[in-house]
Amino acid sequence: MKNAVFVVDKNGNKHSKSEAEKSGKPIDAAHYYNKYGADIIRLWVSSVDWESSVPFSEEIFKQVAEPYRRLRNTLRILLGNLDGFQPQSAPAEPAYTLLDRWILERLNAVTTECLKAYETYEFRKVFNALNQFCTTDLSAVYIDALKDRMYCDAADSPRRIASQAAMYQVFVSLAKLLAPILAYTADEAWEHAGFCDKSIHERDFPQADAAFAPGDATEKANRLFAIKSVIQTAIEARIQAKEFTRNNEAAVTLTLPVSPVGAPRRPGSEMPARRSTRAPSSAPAGRQWPLSGSQGRPPYSRPTHRRPASAHRPRGALLVHGVRRADGETR
C-alpha cells in the first residue's frame, strides 16, 4: 500500500487541480522544476514533515531557496579555502588548534545524527542537522574565525595547513551527506574539487571519526562561546546607547570566576573582589582579564561603578563590569 501525501496552501486548505486552475496558481511539479531547479524541489521534499499535510506554495519555494543558497555557498567557500591543498601531502597528524578540533568534533556529531536519520528515512532531520551545522557552526563561527589564518598565514604555515586538513574532512563529509538530497549540487562541488575522483554518487557515506568524538575541545569551545556571549551582550547595550557604533571600538574588562560556571566550588574559593589591572599576557581565574579593542590600546584601569559582588548575578557567573571606547573614556 502506497502512502499518499496531501499538499495544502499556506492557510491549510487542500490543493486541487480545479482550484489551482481558478486561482492561476500552478501545482504541477514541472512548473517549479523549470523555475527553481531540481535540487530546490528535492530540498523542499526533505524539509517537510511528510507524515502530515504538506504546505505547498510559491512563497514556500522562495523560502527553501534561502537554505539552498546557504548550503551551496558553504561548499563554495570550503573549496575556495582548500585551493592548493593536497590531501596526500598533508601531515599524518596536523597541528590542529582548539577551533579545528572543535569543528571536527561537531562534524562527528552531525555525521552520526545524519546517518541515523537516513537509516530511518527521516530526511527532515538530515536537512535540519546539515542546515544548522552550515549556518551556526561553519559560517558564523569556524569559517569566519579562520579568515585571518587563511588570508595572512604563509601557505606552508603548520597552522594554516592543519585548518585546511580539517576543512577537507568537513567538505568531503558534508558533500557526501548532502548528495542524496542535493544530487546535482553535491556532484558539481565534487567535480570542482581537484582532489576528488569518480562521481560522488559512487562513494559511500562518511563514517564518524571516533578520534573526534565530542569531548574536551567541545567543552572548552562552549566555555569560550559563553564568554563571548556575555561580552557581546554588554557591547550591544553600549552600541544601542550610541556610545560607539562597532564592536571593534570597544575595550572590555572581564572578571572570570575561580571555577567554571556550574562546577562545584571548594570551600573558601569565592570570587575575589574586583581590582584594577593593566593588560597582562594572561590572568589567573578570579582576576580581571582586560580585553583591548582592535586598535591594540590598553584597556581602562579602573572600574566604572561599585555594587555588591553578589548583586544581580549567580555565584560563579561571568561579569563584564566595564566597556569603553578603545580610544575614549570608560562608559
LINWOCOR-V573152 format. One line per field, one symbol per residue. phi: phi as a letter, one per 20 degrees, with the letter a starting at -180 (. if undefined). psi: psi as a letter, one per 40 degrees, with the letter a starting at -180 (. if undefined). burial: 1 if it has 9 or more other ideal C-beta (glycine too) atoms within 8 Angstrom, else 0. A space follows every 10 residues. Layout:
phi->???
psi->???
burial->???
This chain:
phi->.eeddedcef eneffbffff ffemdfdfff ffffednfff ffffffeeef ecfdfbafff ffffffffff ffffffffff fegnecgfef ffcgefegff fffffffgff fgfffffffd leffffgfff fffffeeeff cffffegfff edfffdfgff ffffffffff fffffffegf eegfffffff ffefeddlef fddfffdfef fcfgafffff fffffffgff ffffffffff emfbdcgfee ccddddffcg gnffeegndf ffffbebefe fbbfgndfcf cffffmffff dbfebcagfe fmbffnffce dacbffdcef d
psi->hihhhhiiae eehhiidddd ddeehiehdd dddddeiddd dddddeeige eahhihiddd dddddddddd dddddddddd eehehhddei idgighiddd dddddddddd ddddddddde fgdddddddd dddddddcdd cddddedddd ddiidehddd dddddddddd dddddddedd dgdddddddd deheeiiaid eeiiiiihhd efhhbddddd dddddddddd dddddddddd efdidideei hihhhiidii heiiiihefi hiiiiiiigi dihiieihgh hiaeeeiiii eiidihihde hfiiheiihh ehhiidfaii .
burial->0000001110 0000100001 0000000000 0110010011 1111111100 0001111001 1001101101 1111111110 1100100001 1001111011 1111111111 1111101100 0011111111 1111111110 1110010011 0010001111 1111111111 1111111110 1111111011 0010010001 0000010110 0100001101 1010111001 1111101110 0001000011 1111111110 1000100000 1000001000 0000011111 1110001011 0011000000 0000010101 1111110000 1
